[in-house]
Amino acid sequence: MQARSLTLATALGAALSAATLFSAAPAGAADCAQVEVRNVRPQQGTLMIAAYADAASFDKKPAASLALPAGDATQTFPLCGLTGAEVALTLYQDLNGNGKLDRSLFGMPSEPWGASGKPAAMSAPTWDTTHVPLDASPIVVNLSK
């Protein structure tokens, strides 16, 4: 379990720190998805979001990414720069502003994190567990508590 946790922390942190940050655009833009993030720790740090277009790029090269100041406990925003029929989101709340997903001595994330779809609670997200249709439906992500 420790190796999988390290993979999660490493993958989320590396992908988001190396990603080009896209700005949010008006809702309804053709290449934008509406994202709803729940369990945000209000007014603490930054939400770091990465969107992947396919299994080959998952955890390697995001198609789009965004950094937003944490606001309310539920935060909704458009994520733009997306193409294709499916997308997978991974994100974390950078509470201390160091630009990476912090983890415990055992490799478990110590900052809130989440993914789209149905990620397993005790293992790193994968394309198979996190991809969702890229359509008019909002993409809901629940952060860990």
Secondary structure, 3 states (H helix, E strand, C coil): CHHHHHHHHHHHHHHHHHCCCCCCCCCCCCCEEEEEEECCCCCCCEEEEEEECCCCCCCCCCCEEEEEECCCCCEEEEEECCCCCEEEEEEEEECCCCCCCCECCCCCECCCEEECCCCCCCCCCCHHHHEEECCCCCEEEECCC
